[in-house]
Structures are given as C-alpha cells and as structure tokens.
Amino acid sequence: MAIQISRMAKEDIPSAVEIIQKAFADDPYFLWVFDAKKFSKKRNAASITARCLWGINNGLFYVAKEVPSKQDDQKGSVEPPKEKQLPRIVGVAMWLPPHPPSEPESWYSWFQSWILTFRQILNNIRFLGHGGLNVKRYWIWKDCQSIAQNEIWNDTRGYYFCNVIAVADDMRKRGIGRKLVEIVTDQADKEGMKCYLESSKKVPNLDIYGRMGFEFVKEMECDDQGEVCKVSGYYYFHFDNGIPKYR
Ligand SMILES: CC(C)(COP(=O)(O)OP(=O)(O)OC[C@H]1O[C@@H](n2cnc3c(N)ncnc32)[C@H](O)[C@@H]1OP(=O)(O)O)[C@@H](O)C(=O)NCCC(=O)NCCS
C-alpha cells in the first residue's frame, strides 16, 4: 500500500471526522474546552463536518489515503476481487492560507464565514445546544490565540497556519504526518512564506514537530478562573544546509 495526499473532498469528510475525534479524545485542549459529562459525539461530528465543508472552499484541507501500490497490483491474486476496495483515509490536516492582517477580509471570505456560522447555528438548533462545548472557554482560547499571534507573527504577509493534524493511531510513525505537513511547508518554501502551528499536547508533539523542522516559540495560558490549558505555538524554520533561514 502507498500513501497519497490529496485535497479533501466532500466524501472524505466522515472518515476525516472520525480520525480527528479519535486523535483528540485525550488532547489537553479538548478535555479543557468540553464538559465530559455533556459531550455529544454526534454534535461534535456535525461541527467538524461544517468546518470541513468550509475548509474545502477556503482552507488547505488535505487527507492522506492508503492506496494500493503498483507492486500490490502486480502481486495478482488468481481471482480478481469482487468489489474494488475504496482507499482508506488514514490522516487529515487542516491548514489555513496566509492572510496579511492589514488587509480586510474579501467579500467571498466574509460570505463563506457567514455560511459556516449559519451551519453551526443550525447544528445548535438540531442538537439543542453546543454538545458539551464550554463556550466561555472557547472564547478564552480564541482571545489568547489572537493575542499570541499578534505578538509573535511578525511577517506582514501572514502565515500558513496548521490548526489540526491527525493520523489514525494504527498508522502513526510511518511518515504520514510528515507528508501532510510537507505538502504545505514545501509550497511555503518555494514562495518564501512562513508557517506556524499550535498544539496543546507537548508530549510527544514537541519532539515530533522538532523532527519536522518546527521550533517551540510561545506558550499561551488559557485561564478560566484557575483552570488553565496551555497551548504551544511553533514556527517552522526553512532550513538551508542545516541553518534556519527565518527567525
Ligand atoms: C502528530 C501526528 C499527526 C504525527 O503523525 P505521524 O504520522 O505519526 O508522524 P510521522 O510518522 O510523519 O513522524 C514525524 C517524525 O516524528 C517522529 N515521531 C513520530 N511519533 C513520535 C513520538 N511518539 N515520539 C517521538 N517522535 C515521534 C518520527 O520518527 C518522525 O521523525 P523522522 O522522520 O525524523 O524519523 C500524530 O502523532 C497524531 O495524530 N497525534 C494526535 C493528534 C495531535 O496531537 N495532533 C497535533 C495537534 S493539532
């Protein structure tokens, strides 16, 4: 089997949602922002689905698929399989393209954000609430994120920003996460643009991102009356003969 990276399509969304939900079940931010007793997996899946629909048009949302390699085809069983197996989705990455903070949002982007909000309102109605999301904490995190990014994003052209990456747990440590990162960092390298990502899980992500060329840059403390969630921000350094080009 080989791994193929492609832009997310509508039919990929259910598998992508499942991978994200499994991968983030023990994530410190997730445990802080959701009330475990009230958590609704279905409501959460609907919310991630809405985000994916938005991402297909506005983000750089990728999936990693496990597809039969040429060697697999050549192995040739005596009888051809009755049904052709669909490629399995084994990873997902949600990247946002750079946007210069000084430039106003385009009408298209404003309209797309409005559609996303509308879908989330419909989800609230359909599921009679936020499915355990602590809305106050969500906004605490949003505020911390915006303060931190204002402080550390010093490139006026904006950053490629990876805010979710997840690989199916039985497929980790095989280079899939790296492929989902390099599809964008390679593009950024060609354009001379910078990349950034955030994660609330320090172990093992600090090591994993370090291996991918990212360096820890800032820790945000999202504090809800003493209940704190720490989210780390990482910069990607475009290495040139082992020397980081941007700092
Ligand atoms: C983070 C994640 C996407 C990495 O995916 P992955 O496919 O396992 O990563 P890769 O196999 O491409 O590994 C990249 C590098 O990290 C290293 N690595 C992978 N897992 C590691 C671990 N647990 N500890 C230390 N290093 C690790 C690999 O050896 C590789 O380094 P190398 O290429 O120099 O050998 C995956 O662990 C995951 O889904 N985690 C849960 C969700 C999450 O925390 N996402 C990030 C926050 S948005």
The ligand as a Gaussian input file, in Angstrom:
#p B3LYP/6-31G(d) Opt

LIG

0 1
 C        1.161000      14.414000      15.466000
 C        0.814000      13.289000      14.471000
 C       -0.097000      13.861000      13.398000
 C        2.138000      12.800000      13.807000
 O        1.796000      11.861000      12.783000
 P        2.733000      10.648000      12.362000
 O        2.264000      10.137000      11.063000
 O        2.835000       9.666000      13.472000
 O        4.159000      11.368000      12.180000
 P        5.389000      10.869000      11.287000
 O        5.396000       9.373000      11.226000
 O        5.393000      11.607000       9.996000
 O        6.629000      11.323000      12.186000
 C        7.316000      12.559000      12.010000
 C        8.592000      12.497000      12.838000
 O        8.266000      12.446000      14.234000
 C        8.804000      11.267000      14.829000
 N        7.803000      10.751000      15.753000
 C        6.574000      10.264000      15.445000
 N        5.930000       9.898000      16.576000
 C        6.771000      10.166000      17.600000
 C        6.660000      10.024000      19.004000
 N        5.568000       9.498000      19.565000
 N        7.698000      10.443000      19.776000
 C        8.818000      10.972000      19.218000
 N        8.979000      11.138000      17.865000
 C        7.960000      10.729000      17.081000
 C        9.051000      10.309000      13.676000
 O       10.087000       9.389000      13.969000
 C        9.402000      11.256000      12.542000
 O       10.745000      11.659000      12.638000
 P       11.815000      11.220000      11.494000
 O       11.123000      11.446000      10.165000
 O       12.957000      12.143000      11.716000
 O       12.093000       9.774000      11.751000
 C        0.178000      12.066000      15.187000
 O        1.004000      11.679000      16.242000
 C       -1.229000      12.348000      15.725000
 O       -2.228000      12.184000      15.037000
 N       -1.325000      12.762000      17.025000
 C       -2.621000      13.021000      17.658000
 C       -3.229000      14.326000      17.235000
 C       -2.349000      15.529000      17.551000
 O       -1.817000      15.652000      18.653000
 N       -2.176000      16.420000      16.570000
 C       -1.355000      17.600000      16.705000
 C       -2.071000      18.776000      17.251000
 S       -3.020000      19.657000      16.048000

